[in-house]
Amino acid sequence: MVLALALSPLMLLTAPKVPIEREALMQFLWSAGPAMLILAGTFVYVRALLRERRRIESRLEDVVEERTRELQAINQELRDEIFVRQQAERSFRRSSRHFRALFDTAATPIMLIDSGFRIRQWNASAETLFGYSRDEAVGRHLIETFIPEEYRDEMSWKILKTLGAGANNREILETGIQAYDGTDHIILWNLNLLHDEEDDRQQLILIGQNISEIRKTQDQLHYLAHFDVLTGTANRRLFEDRCRRALASADRHGHNCALIGLDVDHFKRINDTLGHDAGDTLLKTLSQRLKENVREEDTIARLGGDEFAVLLRHVSGAEGCEKVARGILEAITEPVTVPGGELVITSSIGITVAPDDGTSYERLLKNADMAMYRAKKAGRNNIQFFSEEMNQEVQRQMSLEQELRAGIRAGELVLHYQPVLDARSGEIVGLESLLRWNHPGRGLLTPKDFLEVAEQSGQLHAIGEWICNNACLQARAIQTMSGTPVRISINLSSRQYNHPHLADELQRTITDTRIDPALLMVEIDERILSDRLEETAAVLHKLKAIGIGLTLDRFGSGLSSLTLLRELPFDQVKIDSALLHRAPGDENTAAITHTLISLARQLSLTVAAAGVESEEQDRFLRQSGCHLFQGHRFSPPVSSDQLADLFAEVRQGRRLLPEIPDNPAVRNR
């Protein structure tokens, strides 16, 4: 009590301040006495403590409430995080399922390998492709088990490169594989690095694409682009490329290379008679024989049809070329079995040597062609080397071709006519139209000077049409000049005769010129007809139906004269001039010619002879019973402008058929 009273003044001093009323109260207490003052101080102090407690409790409640709110917020964040994690886990599980489904059901093979090249994952497509189940494949060494020897080094290097280059590195690799059943495939692999951060392991995922069919198609396209499908030899494109490479090598190392051009003699005849199957078999056999007679480093090409070329990459000049060519020529002439029989073929070969004859592919190919055509002209089945004279001849031919085109346009072609005489009366009963070219620089040219050029340049058919039109037009004037019927003979070339509309064209010409078809004679070379007898008969019967006369020219030059006379509707035959020239001095030829004339007479055919130049030939023909004569002995060919004078001279008594008084035994039959 004493302590409380002692402390009361201090408590009063330390007590919280109160309003003025409190001071008044304190003064009252101080005046009331010490005990009362102490009691009042205690009361005030206690009251102040209670008030402070309430304040502290209020503050604690605020702190607790604030902390509770914070905890609630943290709890909400935790709940949200847990929810997000749950969603992520569900998404991960769903993605894992999707990835597994994608991995397992992917149409392309996918596998996972470790740094030791051992398989860790293996999908269903890989099982199908390789033929191994997942359990059988996992743990196996990829390269040693499934990759062929020739691809192993490259694939190992690519895998190691990907493993050591970091996460951003990717590689693409094409390899072959061998499946369990032994089949081979070509796979395009996409290599991607997978890095496991937890255990620091590196793995590689390989995603493959089976491109076997694509590569097969590409190989086929490449083959078609560079090789001939029928024979398996190089085509023109590949051959050109290899020739250019060989020329570059020859120039760099100073050696020779050569180009050989060849084709099959009369190949078209084989196709026409035995069919294209036989022709194809022949070409395959020919290409195989060529391969057997050249080195592996050389190239054989089929340039088109029956035309082949051989590139000899390295030869010892002309001698080495000729040795190879002789071997080829001998191999080709061996019998060939084809559908329809057995054939013995020949070939014409042309050779050009680089760099002696040229240093470009185009030049060498041209040279080989020129040499090959020279071989054909030399009788076929032989070898010709290119020479500069050939080139000059080709240049002359090209120049002549251009001049001929210009000459046709300028009207430089003309017709000359050679009289055909009756062997008894000597009268002109016919005229053979003969083509001439009135060349402005070389004078009057005969067909032998330019007809081959016309045929090679495709102008022969047009020239033939011109001859028919002009001969028919002039025939009407000739009848007026002669006063008696004179038949006009026209020669048909092989191209004209083989034209499918020959009869129609002649019919149109006869109609346009209004000439009597009986005054028109068509002469057809026996050698043209003998190969195509059935087609020949059809064409000639059409001409005969029009009313045109038919003459078998060069009678006796072929081997089928009897068949032609029996099967075809000819009106007359013309003895082959080669027989006529030899007959007076050769008993065997004379006997053959006598027989042919007698045969024709027995078949009621008129027998004519052209090219009579000497008295001996004239006498022989009269003795043999020939009906009609033609040749320089009687009259050379004359131009259409000179015909009027010729007929006038005949009417005035000129006799074109000379007498032979020294031979009383002459009998005119």
Secondary structure, DSSP 8 states (H G I E B T S, - for coil): -HHHHHHHHHHHHHS----HHHHHHHHHHHHH-HHHHHHHHHHHHHHHHHHHHHHHHHHHHHHHHHHHHHHHHHHHHHHHHHHHHHHHHHHHHHHHHHHHHHHHH-SS-EEEEETTSBEEEE-HHHHHHHS--HHHHTTSBHHHHHS-HHHHHHHHHHHHHHHHS-TT-EEEEEEEEE-TTS-EEEEEEEEEEEEETTTTEEEEEEEEEE-HHHHHHHHHHHHHHHB-TTT-SB-HHHHHHHHHHHHHHHHHHT-EEEEEEEEETTHHHHHHHH-HHHHHHHHHHHHHHHHHTS-TTSEEEEEETTEEEEEEEEE-HHHHHHHHHHHHHHHHTS-EEETTEEE---EEEEEEEETTS-SSHHHHHHHHHHHHHHHHHTTSSSEEE--HHHHHHHHHHHHHHHHHHHHHHHT-EEEEEEEEEETTT--EEEEEEEEEEEETTTEEE-HHHHHHHHHHTT-HHHHHHHHHHHHHHHHHHHHHHHSS--EEEEEE-HHHHT-TTHHHHHHHHHHHHT--GGGEEEEEEHHHHTT-HHHHHHHHHHHHHHT-EEEEEEETSSS-HHHHHHHS--SEEEE-HHHHHHGGG-HHHHHHHHHHHHHHHHTT-EEEE----SHHHHHHHHHHT-SEE-STTT---EEGGGHHHHHHHHHTT--SS---TT-TT----
